[in-house]
Every structure is written in C-alpha cells, then in structure tokens.
Amino acid sequence: MLRSVFLAAADSSRLGRLVSSATLSKNAARRFVAGDDVADALRAARELADDGLAVTVDHLAAETATAEQAQAVRDEYLSLLRRLKAGGLTPVAEVSVKLSALGQRIDDKLAFEYALAVCAAAADAGTSVTIDAEDHTTTDSTLEILAGLRKDYPSTGAVLQAYLRRTEGDCRELATAGSRVRLCKGAYAEPESVAFQDPLDIDKSFVRCLNILMSGEGYPMVATHDARLIAIAEDRARWFDRSADEYEFQMLYGMRTEEQARLAAGGNIVRVYLPYGEQWYGYLMRRLAERPSSVSLFGRALATRK
C-alpha cells in the first residue's frame, strides 16, 4: 500500500510543487540529498570518501522536454566531472546519469551523443559512468545506447531492475567480462504484465538475478538496503569465489549508514548513491517507495530540522 502511495506521489507535479516549496520538507530532504549545487555534492562526496566509502554522484534535473534542457544537463555533468577530478575525488567517485535527462524521450541519437560526451569526460577524469534505469518503456532504448557507449567506454555501468520480468534474461546477456551491472529492486509503477508486484516475488527475482551476475564474468554492483539480500549476496560471493574487489554493495545517501560502515569495515567496497540538485522531490518519493521503512527516517528528519 505505501509503495503505491509514494509512487503516485512521485508522479504528481502539483504535490511536488507544494512539498518542494516548503522550507521544512526541503531541509529534511538534506538527509538524503547532498544539496542544490555541485559544491554541496563535492563536500558530501569528500566526507564519504574520508570514511572509506566510494561514491556515485547523480544530478537531479527537472524533466527534460527540449534539446536545450538536455544540453544543460550534459554541461552540468561535464562541469561536475572536471570538479571531481580537480578535487582529487576520482576514481573513488563516479557519476550516474539518466538518459531521459539527456533527451532520450526527445531523440535517442541526441541522448547517445550527450551520454558519449559525459563518458569521454569521465574517462578524462579517470572515472566511469553508470547509466540509470527508468520505467520499462525505456529499457530497450537504454540497453541499446549502453551497448553503443561501451564500444568506446567499456566500463560504462548498466542498471537492471529485479522487479521486471525480463531482467533475468538481461542479466545473462550482461554478465560478461568487464561488464559493470548494478542490480536493484526497481522504483517505478509498472503493470503486472511486465513487472512482479508481490514483494516476495521481487525478492526471489533479485536472488535469481544475483546468482546469474555472481556466477558470470562481470562486476556485480548489489544495490539494496535489505539485510537478508545483503547476507545472500555475501554468501553468493563466497560460493562463487569472488574476492572483495570483484563486486560491490551500493546504498543510498543517508540510509542505513551504520550498515554501510559495517560492510566497509569488513573489507567490502561500498558505494553511496549521492544525489544533488533542486529537483529532489520525485527522487525521494521513489526511494521511499522502494523502502517504505525509511518513512520513519524522513519523519525524524522533519522533526529535527524545524
């Protein structure tokens, strides 16, 4: 029930304007979002790096409706990567980017061109790019663009969502040497025809996909806060004789920080997904939909940031 409520809220532009304009909720969101601009992201990234954590930085842009907006997002990432390099934060920090922000819904070729520019800037900075997953209608386009990017930048990461019924097949295709794949549960409202709806079915799919990735030749990036799935991932890594540098865990900024520290102290690579930007509302609603238990965290943040 809570998942559907938050997913509906994420798609409500009216509610988004109301919540985003409220100083109290904006301040509370700072627990989960680094801030509005690059300087905020750099500060948070450095703090995480000093704690022994890796980072992937995501710019939260407004919905891209024009080529000019897509170009502005591209330029934001180019600036971000230059500043990450100048600050000595690469390669511990990489970037994540949504193709829709680079114009995917306008023109696939435009999105590919701009993503290619971001990948080139990342390579120059000594780091990598991960292409975020979005709703199922974009999956084929995203994977096609990813394949094109990997011709010149093979370290470009993919994101696969376990709740999609197709994802086991995608895992088999992408579990190849050098292939970086982030596996997450999924955070969009999808029809039953394409996505599992029951949480247990989603978890079972996650484990099946995890087995494929761990047994393959690629580099699995296990993106979950679920203690049971984390334990299964640790077990699967041992079963398939993976050393600690042959996979990683990924978690969201501000969530399960003690678990992040525990995993890192145990010798695991832990990468924190670090968003910044003024368009934080939709991001936060989808994260709460993924993990409804985090509602209490947001509630406490509201209570302590008056």
C-alpha positions as YAML, in Angstrom:
chain: A
units: angstrom
residues:
- id: 1
  name: MET
  ca: [0.00, 0.00, 0.00]
- id: 2
  name: LEU
  ca: [2.69, 2.51, 1.00]
- id: 3
  name: ARG
  ca: [4.69, 1.70, -2.15]
- id: 4
  name: SER
  ca: [1.77, 2.58, -4.42]
- id: 5
  name: VAL
  ca: [1.08, 5.76, -2.46]
- id: 6
  name: PHE
  ca: [4.65, 7.01, -2.82]
- id: 7
  name: LEU
  ca: [4.85, 6.07, -6.50]
- id: 8
  name: ALA
  ca: [1.65, 8.01, -7.16]
- id: 9
  name: ALA
  ca: [3.04, 10.94, -5.19]
- id: 10
  name: ALA
  ca: [6.27, 10.85, -7.22]
- id: 11
  name: ASP
  ca: [4.28, 11.41, -10.42]
- id: 12
  name: SER
  ca: [2.15, 14.23, -9.02]
- id: 13
  name: SER
  ca: [3.58, 17.53, -10.25]
- id: 14
  name: ARG
  ca: [1.11, 19.53, -8.14]
- id: 15
  name: LEU
  ca: [2.07, 17.75, -4.92]
- id: 16
  name: GLY
  ca: [5.72, 18.01, -5.92]
- id: 17
  name: ARG
  ca: [5.47, 21.79, -6.21]
- id: 18
  name: LEU
  ca: [3.77, 22.05, -2.82]
- id: 19
  name: VAL
  ca: [6.24, 19.82, -0.98]
- id: 20
  name: SER
  ca: [9.35, 21.16, -2.73]
- id: 21
  name: SER
  ca: [8.47, 24.75, -1.89]
- id: 22
  name: ALA
  ca: [8.07, 24.03, 1.84]
- id: 23
  name: THR
  ca: [11.21, 25.01, 3.74]
- id: 24
  name: LEU
  ca: [10.66, 22.33, 6.37]
- id: 25
  name: SER
  ca: [10.48, 19.42, 3.92]
- id: 26
  name: LYS
  ca: [13.35, 20.82, 1.85]
- id: 27
  name: ASN
  ca: [15.55, 20.97, 4.93]
- id: 28
  name: ALA
  ca: [14.54, 17.45, 5.94]
- id: 29
  name: ALA
  ca: [15.45, 16.16, 2.48]
- id: 30
  name: ARG
  ca: [19.05, 17.20, 3.15]
- id: 31
  name: ARG
  ca: [19.50, 13.91, 4.99]
- id: 32
  name: PHE
  ca: [19.04, 12.11, 1.67]
- id: 33
  name: VAL
  ca: [20.20, 14.72, -0.89]
- id: 34
  name: ALA
  ca: [23.58, 16.45, -0.72]
- id: 35
  name: GLY
  ca: [22.21, 19.89, -1.59]
- id: 36
  name: ASP
  ca: [21.29, 22.06, -4.55]
- id: 37
  name: ASP
  ca: [24.59, 22.51, -6.37]
- id: 38
  name: VAL
  ca: [27.93, 20.96, -7.27]
- id: 39
  name: ALA
  ca: [29.69, 22.47, -4.26]
- id: 40
  name: ASP
  ca: [27.27, 20.60, -1.98]
- id: 41
  name: ALA
  ca: [27.90, 17.36, -3.87]
- id: 42
  name: LEU
  ca: [31.68, 17.78, -3.65]
- id: 43
  name: ARG
  ca: [31.52, 18.42, 0.08]
- id: 44
  name: ALA
  ca: [29.39, 15.34, 0.73]
- id: 45
  name: ALA
  ca: [31.50, 13.18, -1.61]
- id: 46
  name: ARG
  ca: [34.66, 14.14, 0.22]
- id: 47
  name: GLU
  ca: [33.11, 13.30, 3.59]
- id: 48
  name: LEU
  ca: [32.07, 9.89, 2.30]
- id: 49
  name: ALA
  ca: [35.48, 9.23, 0.75]
- id: 50
  name: ASP
  ca: [37.16, 10.18, 4.03]
- id: 51
  name: ASP
  ca: [35.00, 7.50, 5.68]
- id: 52
  name: GLY
  ca: [36.32, 4.87, 3.28]
- id: 53
  name: LEU
  ca: [33.27, 4.80, 1.02]
- id: 54
  name: ALA
  ca: [33.07, 5.01, -2.76]
- id: 55
  name: VAL
  ca: [30.56, 7.37, -4.36]
- id: 56
  name: THR
  ca: [28.37, 7.71, -7.44]
- id: 57
  name: VAL
  ca: [27.04, 11.24, -7.94]
- id: 58
  name: ASP
  ca: [23.69, 11.90, -9.61]
- id: 59
  name: HIS
  ca: [22.39, 15.30, -10.72]
- id: 60
  name: LEU
  ca: [18.65, 15.66, -10.11]
- id: 61
  name: ALA
  ca: [17.43, 17.70, -13.06]
- id: 62
  name: ALA
  ca: [13.97, 18.90, -13.98]
- id: 63
  name: GLU
  ca: [12.14, 16.80, -16.55]
- id: 64
  name: THR
  ca: [13.86, 17.31, -19.90]
- id: 65
  name: ALA
  ca: [11.42, 18.46, -22.58]
- id: 66
  name: THR
  ca: [13.72, 20.29, -25.01]
- id: 67
  name: ALA
  ca: [17.12, 19.81, -26.62]
- id: 68
  name: GLU
  ca: [18.33, 22.90, -24.81]
- id: 69
  name: GLN
  ca: [17.47, 21.38, -21.44]
- id: 70
  name: ALA
  ca: [19.26, 18.17, -22.40]
- id: 71
  name: GLN
  ca: [22.34, 20.17, -23.34]
- id: 72
  name: ALA
  ca: [22.24, 21.95, -19.99]
- id: 73
  name: VAL
  ca: [22.23, 18.59, -18.18]
- id: 74
  name: ARG
  ca: [25.16, 17.41, -20.28]
- id: 75
  name: ASP
  ca: [27.08, 20.57, -19.41]
- id: 76
  name: GLU
  ca: [26.29, 20.11, -15.72]
- id: 77
  name: TYR
  ca: [27.86, 16.64, -15.81]
- id: 78
  name: LEU
  ca: [30.91, 17.87, -17.69]
- id: 79
  name: SER
  ca: [31.43, 20.54, -15.03]
- id: 80
  name: LEU
  ca: [30.81, 18.03, -12.23]
- id: 81
  name: LEU
  ca: [33.43, 15.63, -13.61]
- id: 82
  name: ARG
  ca: [36.00, 18.39, -14.03]
- id: 83
  name: ARG
  ca: [35.49, 19.42, -10.42]
- id: 84
  name: LEU
  ca: [35.60, 15.86, -9.12]
- id: 85
  name: LYS
  ca: [38.94, 15.43, -10.88]
- id: 86
  name: ALA
  ca: [40.28, 18.78, -9.68]
- id: 87
  name: GLY
  ca: [39.26, 17.91, -6.13]
- id: 88
  name: GLY
  ca: [41.14, 14.61, -6.22]
- id: 89
  name: LEU
  ca: [37.92, 12.66, -5.80]
- id: 90
  name: THR
  ca: [38.34, 10.36, -8.78]
- id: 91
  name: PRO
  ca: [38.37, 7.43, -9.25]
- id: 92
  name: VAL
  ca: [36.66, 6.85, -5.87]
- id: 93
  name: ALA
  ca: [33.76, 8.96, -7.19]
- id: 94
  name: GLU
  ca: [31.96, 8.18, -10.43]
- id: 95
  name: VAL
  ca: [28.69, 9.58, -11.82]
- id: 96
  name: SER
  ca: [25.24, 8.18, -12.55]
- id: 97
  name: VAL
  ca: [23.07, 9.68, -15.26]
- id: 98
  name: LYS
  ca: [19.53, 9.17, -16.53]
- id: 99
  name: LEU
  ca: [19.24, 9.12, -20.29]
- id: 100
  name: SER
  ca: [15.86, 10.85, -20.09]
- id: 101
  name: ALA
  ca: [17.68, 13.86, -18.63]
- id: 102
  name: LEU
  ca: [19.94, 13.84, -21.71]
- id: 103
  name: GLY
  ca: [16.99, 13.90, -24.12]
- id: 104
  name: GLN
  ca: [16.09, 10.21, -24.55]
- id: 105
  name: ARG
  ca: [12.37, 10.97, -24.76]
- id: 106
  name: ILE
  ca: [13.08, 13.55, -27.46]
- id: 107
  name: ASP
  ca: [15.60, 11.69, -29.62]
- id: 108
  name: ASP
  ca: [17.68, 8.57, -28.91]
- id: 109
  name: LYS
  ca: [20.52, 9.89, -31.07]
- id: 110
  name: LEU
  ca: [20.67, 13.11, -29.06]
- id: 111
  name: ALA
  ca: [20.76, 11.17, -25.77]
- id: 112
  name: PHE
  ca: [23.52, 8.93, -27.12]
- id: 113
  name: GLU
  ca: [25.59, 11.91, -28.28]
- id: 114
  name: TYR
  ca: [25.31, 13.66, -24.94]
- id: 115
  name: ALA
  ca: [25.94, 10.46, -22.96]
- id: 116
  name: LEU
  ca: [29.02, 9.83, -25.09]
- id: 117
  name: ALA
  ca: [30.30, 13.30, -24.14]
- id: 118
  name: VAL
  ca: [29.75, 12.52, -20.45]
- id: 119
  name: CYS
  ca: [31.59, 9.19, -20.79]
- id: 120
  name: ALA
  ca: [34.50, 10.95, -22.51]
- id: 121
  name: ALA
  ca: [34.70, 13.50, -19.69]
- id: 122
  name: ALA
  ca: [34.58, 10.70, -17.12]
- id: 123
  name: ALA
  ca: [37.43, 8.86, -18.86]
- id: 124
  name: ASP
  ca: [39.45, 12.08, -18.87]
- id: 125
  name: ALA
  ca: [38.76, 12.44, -15.15]
- id: 126
  name: GLY
  ca: [39.87, 8.87, -14.52]
- id: 127
  name: THR
  ca: [36.47, 7.51, -13.57]
- id: 128
  name: SER
  ca: [33.32, 5.92, -15.00]
- id: 129
  name: VAL
  ca: [29.65, 6.48, -15.74]
- id: 130
  name: THR
  ca: [26.67, 4.30, -14.81]
- id: 131
  name: ILE
  ca: [23.51, 4.67, -16.90]
- id: 132
  name: ASP
  ca: [20.49, 4.63, -14.59]
- id: 133
  name: ALA
  ca: [17.39, 2.55, -15.33]
- id: 134
  name: GLU
  ca: [13.98, 4.18, -15.59]
- id: 135
  name: ASP
  ca: [10.49, 2.86, -16.37]
- id: 136
  name: HIS
  ca: [10.13, -0.23, -18.56]
- id: 137
  name: THR
  ca: [9.21, 1.71, -21.71]
- id: 138
  name: THR
  ca: [12.80, 2.97, -21.93]
- id: 139
  name: THR
  ca: [14.61, -0.31, -21.21]
- id: 140
  name: ASP
  ca: [15.28, -1.40, -24.81]
- id: 141
  name: SER
  ca: [16.45, 2.06, -25.82]
- id: 142
  name: THR
  ca: [18.65, 2.35, -22.73]
- id: 143
  name: LEU
  ca: [20.35, -1.00, -23.32]
- id: 144
  name: GLU
  ca: [20.91, -0.15, -26.99]
- id: 145
  name: ILE
  ca: [22.52, 3.15, -26.07]
- id: 146
  name: LEU
  ca: [24.57, 1.40, -23.39]
- id: 147
  name: ALA
  ca: [25.90, -1.06, -25.97]
- id: 148
  name: GLY
  ca: [26.95, 1.86, -28.18]
- id: 149
  name: LEU
  ca: [28.69, 3.64, -25.31]
- id: 150
  name: ARG
  ca: [30.57, 0.50, -24.31]
- id: 151
  name: LYS
  ca: [32.25, 0.30, -27.73]
- id: 152
  name: ASP
  ca: [34.45, 3.23, -26.72]
- id: 153
  name: TYR
  ca: [33.94, 3.19, -22.95]
- id: 154
  name: PRO
  ca: [33.58, -0.45, -21.86]
- id: 155
  name: SER
  ca: [33.47, 0.41, -18.15]
- id: 156
  name: THR
  ca: [30.11, 2.18, -18.56]
- id: 157
  name: GLY
  ca: [27.79, 0.64, -15.99]
- id: 158
  name: ALA
  ca: [24.30, -0.75, -16.53]
- id: 159
  name: VAL
  ca: [21.39, -0.80, -14.09]
- id: 160
  name: LEU
  ca: [18.90, -3.68, -14.08]
- id: 161
  name: GLN
  ca: [15.70, -3.77, -12.03]
- id: 162
  name: ALA
  ca: [14.78, -7.11, -10.48]
- id: 163
  name: TYR
  ca: [11.04, -6.45, -10.48]
- id: 164
  name: LEU
  ca: [10.91, -6.52, -14.29]
- id: 165
  name: ARG
  ca: [10.11, -9.98, -15.61]
- id: 166
  name: ARG
  ca: [12.68, -9.60, -18.39]
- id: 167
  name: THR
  ca: [15.63, -8.88, -16.11]
- id: 168
  name: GLU
  ca: [16.92, -12.44, -15.71]
- id: 169
  name: GLY
  ca: [17.48, -12.55, -19.46]
- id: 170
  name: ASP
  ca: [19.15, -9.13, -19.42]
- id: 171
  name: CYS
  ca: [21.44, -10.32, -16.61]
- id: 172
  name: ARG
  ca: [22.56, -13.30, -18.70]
- id: 173
  name: GLU
  ca: [23.38, -11.03, -21.63]
- id: 174
  name: LEU
  ca: [25.29, -8.53, -19.49]
- id: 175
  name: ALA
  ca: [27.17, -10.91, -17.15]
- id: 176
  name: THR
  ca: [30.25, -10.74, -19.37]
- id: 177
  name: ALA
  ca: [33.89, -9.90, -18.71]
- id: 178
  name: GLY
  ca: [34.36, -6.26, -17.71]
- id: 179
  name: SER
  ca: [30.62, -5.57, -17.55]
- id: 180
  name: ARG
  ca: [29.58, -3.48, -14.54]
- id: 181
  name: VAL
  ca: [25.96, -4.16, -13.60]
- id: 182
  name: ARG
  ca: [24.02, -2.55, -10.75]
- id: 183
  name: LEU
  ca: [21.15, -4.77, -9.62]
- id: 184
  name: CYS
  ca: [18.33, -3.06, -7.72]
- id: 185
  name: LYS
  ca: [14.72, -3.92, -6.96]
- id: 186
  name: GLY
  ca: [13.09, -1.15, -9.01]
- id: 187
  name: ALA
  ca: [11.32, 2.08, -8.24]
- id: 188
  name: TYR
  ca: [8.63, 2.83, -10.83]
- id: 189
  name: ALA
  ca: [4.93, 2.00, -11.03]
- id: 190
  name: GLU
  ca: [4.78, -0.81, -13.59]
- id: 191
  name: PRO
  ca: [1.92, -3.02, -14.86]
- id: 192
  name: GLU
  ca: [1.74, -6.64, -13.78]
- id: 193
  name: SER
  ca: [2.29, -7.74, -17.36]
- id: 194
  name: VAL
  ca: [5.91, -6.55, -17.23]
- id: 195
  name: ALA
  ca: [6.77, -6.49, -13.53]
- id: 196
  name: PHE
  ca: [6.35, -8.60, -10.42]
- id: 197
  name: GLN
  ca: [4.02, -6.93, -7.92]
- id: 198
  name: ASP
  ca: [4.40, -9.02, -4.78]
- id: 199
  name: PRO
  ca: [7.44, -8.07, -2.64]
- id: 200
  name: LEU
  ca: [8.36, -11.72, -2.14]
- id: 201
  name: ASP
  ca: [8.33, -12.35, -5.89]
- id: 202
  name: ILE
  ca: [10.56, -9.32, -6.38]
- id: 203
  name: ASP
  ca: [12.99, -10.61, -3.77]
- id: 204
  name: LYS
  ca: [13.06, -14.05, -5.41]
- id: 205
  name: SER
  ca: [13.78, -12.44, -8.77]
- id: 206
  name: PHE
  ca: [16.55, -10.37, -7.16]
- id: 207
  name: VAL
  ca: [18.22, -13.55, -5.86]
- id: 208
  name: ARG
  ca: [17.91, -15.31, -9.22]
- id: 209
  name: CYS
  ca: [19.45, -12.32, -10.97]
- id: 210
  name: LEU
  ca: [22.14, -12.08, -8.30]
- id: 211
  name: ASN
  ca: [23.13, -15.71, -8.89]
- id: 212
  name: ILE
  ca: [23.47, -15.05, -12.62]
- id: 213
  name: LEU
  ca: [25.66, -11.99, -12.06]
- id: 214
  name: MET
  ca: [27.81, -13.55, -9.34]
- id: 215
  name: SER
  ca: [28.41, -16.68, -11.43]
- id: 216
  name: GLY
  ca: [29.24, -14.66, -14.54]
- id: 217
  name: GLU
  ca: [32.40, -12.84, -15.57]
- id: 218
  name: GLY
  ca: [31.19, -9.31, -14.95]
- id: 219
  name: TYR
  ca: [31.32, -6.99, -11.95]
- id: 220
  name: PRO
  ca: [28.10, -7.10, -9.89]
- id: 221
  name: MET
  ca: [27.03, -3.98, -8.01]
- id: 222
  name: VAL
  ca: [24.48, -5.07, -5.42]
- id: 223
  name: ALA
  ca: [22.15, -2.15, -4.72]
- id: 224
  name: THR
  ca: [19.94, -2.94, -1.74]
- id: 225
  name: HIS
  ca: [19.32, -1.99, 1.89]
- id: 226
  name: ASP
  ca: [17.59, -5.30, 2.62]
- id: 227
  name: ALA
  ca: [19.59, -7.12, 5.32]
- id: 228
  name: ARG
  ca: [18.51, -10.53, 4.06]
- id: 229
  name: LEU
  ca: [19.54, -9.79, 0.48]
- id: 230
  name: ILE
  ca: [22.86, -8.37, 1.66]
- id: 231
  name: ALA
  ca: [23.53, -11.59, 3.57]
- id: 232
  name: ILE
  ca: [22.61, -13.64, 0.49]
- id: 233
  name: ALA
  ca: [24.94, -11.53, -1.65]
- id: 234
  name: GLU
  ca: [27.81, -12.13, 0.79]
- id: 235
  name: ASP
  ca: [27.07, -15.85, 0.71]
- id: 236
  name: ARG
  ca: [26.88, -15.94, -3.11]
- id: 237
  name: ALA
  ca: [30.19, -14.08, -3.38]
- id: 238
  name: ARG
  ca: [31.83, -16.71, -1.20]
- id: 239
  name: TRP
  ca: [30.15, -19.55, -3.12]
- id: 240
  name: PHE
  ca: [31.46, -18.24, -6.44]
- id: 241
  name: ASP
  ca: [34.92, -17.48, -5.01]
- id: 242
  name: ARG
  ca: [34.72, -13.74, -5.60]
- id: 243
  name: SER
  ca: [37.28, -11.62, -3.81]
- id: 244
  name: ALA
  ca: [36.21, -8.36, -2.15]
- id: 245
  name: ASP
  ca: [37.34, -6.31, -5.17]
- id: 246
  name: GLU
  ca: [35.25, -8.33, -7.64]
- id: 247
  name: TYR
  ca: [31.87, -6.92, -6.62]
- id: 248
  name: GLU
  ca: [30.46, -4.10, -4.52]
- id: 249
  name: PHE
  ca: [27.48, -3.04, -2.46]
- id: 250
  name: GLN
  ca: [25.60, 0.16, -3.21]
- id: 251
  name: MET
  ca: [23.32, 2.10, -0.87]
- id: 252
  name: LEU
  ca: [21.61, 5.46, -0.87]
- id: 253
  name: TYR
  ca: [22.97, 8.56, 0.79]
- id: 254
  name: GLY
  ca: [21.50, 8.95, 4.26]
- id: 255
  name: MET
  ca: [20.07, 5.44, 4.51]
- id: 256
  name: ARG
  ca: [21.45, 2.58, 6.64]
- id: 257
  name: THR
  ca: [24.67, 4.45, 7.32]
- id: 258
  name: GLU
  ca: [25.65, 2.03, 10.08]
- id: 259
  name: GLU
  ca: [25.32, -0.89, 7.67]
- id: 260
  name: GLN
  ca: [27.42, 0.98, 5.11]
- id: 261
  name: ALA
  ca: [30.15, 1.40, 7.73]
- id: 262
  name: ARG
  ca: [29.90, -2.25, 8.81]
- id: 263
  name: LEU
  ca: [30.27, -3.58, 5.29]
- id: 264
  name: ALA
  ca: [33.16, -1.24, 4.52]
- id: 265
  name: ALA
  ca: [34.93, -2.20, 7.77]
- id: 266
  name: GLY
  ca: [34.62, -5.82, 6.70]
- id: 267
  name: GLY
  ca: [36.67, -5.14, 3.59]
- id: 268
  name: ASN
  ca: [33.78, -4.71, 1.15]
- id: 269
  name: ILE
  ca: [33.57, -1.97, -1.45]
- id: 270
  name: VAL
  ca: [30.56, 0.14, -0.55]
- id: 271
  name: ARG
  ca: [29.41, 2.83, -2.96]
- id: 272
  name: VAL
  ca: [26.97, 5.52, -1.87]
- id: 273
  name: TYR
  ca: [24.48, 6.90, -4.38]
- id: 274
  name: LEU
  ca: [24.78, 10.65, -3.81]
- id: 275
  name: PRO
  ca: [22.16, 12.87, -5.47]
- id: 276
  name: TYR
  ca: [22.20, 16.65, -5.60]
- id: 277
  name: GLY
  ca: [20.02, 19.29, -7.23]
- id: 278
  name: GLU
  ca: [16.82, 21.22, -6.66]
- id: 279
  name: GLN
  ca: [14.59, 18.53, -8.22]
- id: 280
  name: TRP
  ca: [14.77, 16.18, -5.22]
- id: 281
  name: TYR
  ca: [11.06, 15.52, -4.70]
- id: 282
  name: GLY
  ca: [10.49, 12.73, -7.27]
- id: 283
  name: TYR
  ca: [13.76, 11.07, -6.32]
- id: 284
  name: LEU
  ca: [12.86, 10.98, -2.63]
- id: 285
  name: MET
  ca: [9.32, 9.68, -3.22]
- id: 286
  name: ARG
  ca: [10.66, 6.78, -5.32]
- id: 287
  name: ARG
  ca: [13.26, 5.94, -2.69]
- id: 288
  name: LEU
  ca: [10.56, 5.83, -0.02]
- id: 289
  name: ALA
  ca: [8.51, 3.60, -2.33]
- id: 290
  name: GLU
  ca: [11.46, 1.22, -2.63]
- id: 291
  name: ARG
  ca: [11.93, 1.14, 1.12]
- id: 292
  name: PRO
  ca: [8.76, 2.19, 2.99]
- id: 293
  name: SER
  ca: [10.52, 1.54, 6.31]
- id: 294
  name: SER
  ca: [12.54, 4.67, 5.58]
- id: 295
  name: VAL
  ca: [9.44, 6.80, 6.12]
- id: 296
  name: SER
  ca: [10.34, 6.92, 9.81]
- id: 297
  name: LEU
  ca: [13.76, 8.33, 8.89]
- id: 298
  name: PHE
  ca: [12.15, 11.11, 6.89]
- id: 299
  name: GLY
  ca: [9.72, 11.75, 9.73]
- id: 300
  name: ARG
  ca: [12.57, 12.10, 12.21]
- id: 301
  name: ALA
  ca: [14.37, 14.42, 9.80]
- id: 302
  name: LEU
  ca: [11.26, 16.60, 9.66]
- id: 303
  name: ALA
  ca: [11.04, 16.63, 13.45]
- id: 304
  name: THR
  ca: [14.67, 17.62, 13.95]
- id: 305
  name: ARG
  ca: [15.06, 20.25, 11.21]
- id: 306
  name: LYS
  ca: [12.47, 22.82, 12.14]
...
